[in-house]
Amino acid sequence: MLMGMEVVFEKLSPTARLPVYAHPGDAGMDLFADAAVTLPPGGRAAVPTGLRLRLPPGTEGQVRPRSGLALRHGVTVANAPGTVDEGYRGELKVLLINLGEAPFEVEPGMRVAQLVVAPVLRAAIVEGAVDDATARGTGGFGSTGRT
């Protein structure tokens, strides 16, 4: 843990669970659902965690999918990674989408996503000419070859 790196979580419901790091060295802390939600195939929902948080200055929270849910059920974070801005103080919700072929039942207490706390660099926004003279140039989607 970095010195001064503290994320404060407030429980908004008595059944909310604080995030946990499953293993030493893990980048993401597990987030738990605080409500039952049914995701039909193709369906999405903002799954409540029952928590709100205060991030350290100069950081963001990145809400990322859990690989096991994606592999076994086709359930992932729809806006991965979801961004939690430093100044946000509402309930932390996880926007899940079911890309699988069967309905998926989210149960209270189920691990539904991971939260990674990361530093943020704020760029100065400057208007001006952009030089295209690079090895890549204007090559975009698929420009580096076939998969």
ZAVO-701247 format. One record per residue: x, y, z of N, C-alpha, C, O in turn. Coordinates in steps of 0.001 Angstrom, whole numbers, plus 500000, padded with zeros to 6 digits. Example, Ala and Ser with C-alpha at 12.3 -4.5 7.8 and 13.67 -1.06 7.14 Angstrom:
2
513190494310507800512300495500507800513200496700507800514236496681508465
512850497750507080513670498940507140512900500030507870513409501138508039
***
This chain:
147
500844498816500000500000500000500000500882501237500000501824501332500786
500580502183499121501335503419499054501007504285500256499884504264500760
501979505038500707501749505940501828500653506938501462500681507524500380
499695507129502357498632508094502132497535507608501212496570508335500973
497654506389500683496639505869499763495538505206500570495662504053500983
494468505941500788493350505425501567492065505703500813491816506834500398
491253504680500636489942504839500031488919504586501131488906503522501750
488073505566501362487061505464502410485747505003501785485268505596500819
485167503940502346483879503422501892482847503623502985483122503395504163
481666504048502590480539504195503506479447503209503086479052503163501921
478970502426504048477866501507503761476555502288503738476232503017504676
475811502123502654474512502766502516473382501840502924472234502266503051
473708500571503129472718499596503583473406498640504550474623498464504486
472644498025505439473262497108506407473805495829505772474616495134506384
473370495513504562473827494284503908475016494509502968475560493551502418
475415495756502783476548496055501899477824495437502459478017495369503673
478687494991501554479986494409501932481096495304501420481069495763500278
482073495545502280483239496317501855484030495516500830484056494287500895
484677496195499880485520495480498913486680494783499621487076495168500722
487213493756498971488369493044499503489328492720498357488920492503497216
490617492695498704491617492160497789491679490667498074491924490265499212
491462489843497061491421488393497259492794487816497585492896486867498362
493843488374497003495195487846497181496180488988497348495959490074496812
497260488765498079498305489786498157498819490104496749499039489203495940
499001491373496477499513491779495175498455491989494113498778492453493020
497179491658494398496115491883493417495963493370493129496053494193494040
495733493717491874495521495110491483494108495570491806493895496724492175
493147494667491667491748495032491854491152494444493117491450493313493499
490302495237493759489540494751494913488163494322494422487558494985493580
487677493208494957486378492689494537485245493565495057485239493984496214
484279493833494164483057494547494518481917493544494580481838492629493760
481035493720495557479943492786495804478590493434495511478381494613495798
477681492657494939476321493133494704475598493265496037475841492498496968
474709494245496116473909494435497319472420494233497026471572494620497830
472105493635495888470711493374495518470668492226494528471648491945493838
469540491577494465469312490540493464468871491216492161468003492089492157
469489490791491065469166491338489750469188490190488758470106489370488777
468187490122487891468179489139486813468570489829485518467966490825485117
469594489280484870470043489796483578469642488814482493470247487748482383
468633489143481685468303488259480570469395488337479517470189489277479543
469468487388478594470454487493477514470317488845476817469220489241476424
471427489539476670471413490866476063471025491980477014471098493155476652
470610491632478229470156492636479192471301493269479947472385492699480069
471039494453480447472027495144481264471315495817482432470120496106482372
472081496058483496471529496700484684472638497343485482473783496893485458
472289498399486190473208499040487127473019498332488468472040498573489175
473958497465488805473857496640490007474391497434491198475551497845491196
473557497652492213474011498420493372474998497640494226474904496420494360
475958498381494807476899497779495758476539498145497192477055497542498133
475657499131497367475319499591498710476429500415499342476453500597500559
477353500917498517478505501672499014478645502996498285478237503137497132
479220503949498971479761505124498301481191505278498787481562504716499818
481988506028498059483396506069498397483974507454498248483415508325497581
485114507630498891485920508841498733487305508397498292488031507737499035
487655508771497068488958508427496500489992509474496888489642510629497133
491253509086496947492309510062497232492421511081496094492125510760494943
492842512297496411493048513298495360494017512770494293495006512104494601
493704513087493034494580512689491932494419511246491498495283510705490808
493298510603491901493069509212491506491684509054490880490848509955490939
491473507912490294490167507496489784489961506049490193490920505345490510
488713505605490187488406504193490354488041503623488999487216504195488286
488646502502488635488318501830487376487546500557487709488084499642488332
486280500504487289485447499325487518485657498385486349485341498711485204
486196497211486653486571496250485611485825494939485785485387494606486886
485681494192484687484978492900484758485756491869485573486963491992485779
485039490865486023485651489681486619485780488647485507484803488329484828
486967488134485330487217487220484210486385485949484306485951485428483278
486149485438485504485363484214485657483924484392485205483366483501484565
483310485532485526481932485778485072481886485888483555480957485392482917
482889486539482984482922486689481533483109485346480840482426485049479860
484034484534481348484321483243480723483163482259480874482748481633479899
482648482125482080481631481097482347480215481501481946479404480648481584
479915482805482011478521483224481809478332484302480738477198484604480366
479421484884480239479288485968479265478843487267479907478318488146479224
479046487403481216478634488613481936479862489486482150480882489027482664
479752490753481750480887491659481834480414493060482196479212493309482294
481342493957482390481028495353482656480817496040481309481704496033480456
479644496629481124479270497166479815480153498316479368480424498447478174
480600499135480270481414500293479915482851500129480395483477501086480849
483366498910480290484662498562480876485810499334480252485878499438479028
486712499879481054486478500043482481485586501246482753485729502298482129
484677501076483680483855502200484120484710503120484973485525502650485767
484537504405484819485335505376485561484544505956486714483421506427486539
485148505917487907484591506607489073485508507800489308486667507639489691
484982508991489075485778510197489261485995510487490738485189510117491592
487097511154491011487490511488492381486382512211493148486215511980494346
485631513072492487484610513867493167483246513218493269482340513813493853
483056512016492723481748511357492759481437510881494172482282510269494825
480228511161494643479840510755495990478521509979496032477969509763497111
478016509562494881476799508758494859477111507292495101478262506912495318
476060506472495059476256505030495249477076504457494101476856504783492935
478018503603494453478825502894493467477973501765492898477552500866493625
477724501820491598476960500782490909477821500207489795478695500886489256
477568498959489460478316498261488422477376498013487253476358497338487401
477718498557486096476893498388484904477243497066484233478199496981483463
476457496035484536476697494702483979475853494483482741474751495018482622
476384493685481813475650493265480624475839491765480459476928491235480682
474776491094480069474814489646479857474942489374478366473973489499477618
476136489003477941476375488651476544476206487153476308476423486662475200
475819486436477352475608484998477257474264484655476656473499485532476255
473985483342476600472756482854475974471672482490476972470557482151476575
471980482553478263471012482193479307470875483348480284471806484136480445
469717483457480942469581484479481987470637484268483069471047483140483341
471070485363483678472065485303484742471493485964485981470997487090485931
471569485247487093471045485744488358472172486324489204473080485604489617
472110487624489457473029488270490390472394488150491768471252488560491975
473139487589492699472649487416494071473342488410494991474497488763494755
472656488867496035473319489737497007474560489041497581474522487857497916
475647489789497687476896489239498199477778488625497134478903488224497430
477297488538495890478086487969494791479141488977494338478872490175494245
480343488475494059481390489319493483481018489611492029480867488690491226
480872490894491692480389491246490360481395492027489519481235492123488303
482424492584490145483405493382489403484618493605490295484659493181491450
485597494281489722486784494678490475486919496195490396486512496821489417
487493496768491438487781498198491447489289498371491556489911497892492504
489870499059490579491288499386490588491407500887490805490790501669490082
492189501290491787492450502704492034493718503071491279494760502437491452
493624504105490433494744504467489569494977505976489588494042506754489777
496237506384489389496522507819489320495960508415488039495813507728487028
495651509697488100495112510413486946496045511561486592496447512340487455
496379511654485322497117512803484809496130513693484076495421513229483183
496077514948484439495190515892483745496012516639482713497029517252483036
495565516583481483496280517211480379495822518647480179494656518977480396
496743519484479769496383520822479326495837520681477906496455520025477067
494703521280477636494077521180476318494513522382475495494255523531475854
495184522090474374495785523125473546495301522946472116495328521837471582
494857524037471492494493523986470082495719524305469238496474525228469543
495908523531468171497045523785467295497102522752466191496256521862466114
498100522874465341498293521935464243498923520657464784499781520698465665
498483519518464242499034518221464632499873517702463477499385517578462354
501128517401463754502047516900462726501758515420462486501810514619463419
501451515050461233501156513661460884502401512855460565502283511666460272
503574513434460607504801512766460181505313511819461271506246512139462008
504682510653461349505128509598462259505185508298461472504687508229460348
505786507274462049505845505974461377504444505437461118504212504782460102
503517505703462012502152505210461850501318506152460999500471505698460230
501538507433461119500759508410460354499296508370460729498948508385461909
498430508318459714496993508350459957496379506955459957495155506821459955
497212505915459960496691504542459946495869504267461203496330504491462322
494659503784461003493759503523462123493431502057462261494325501211462237
492166501750462406491698500396462651492263499403461629492080499567460423
492936498395462118493464497345461255494708497733460481495144496981459609
495287498877460772496413499346459967497731498620460253498688498753459490
497786497852461347499046497181461667499083495757461132500025495020461422
498089495356460366498092494023459764496903493199460204496065493651460984
496845491986459692495734491075460012495974490395461349497108490270461810
494889489963461955495004489271463234495430487850463055495575487120464036
***
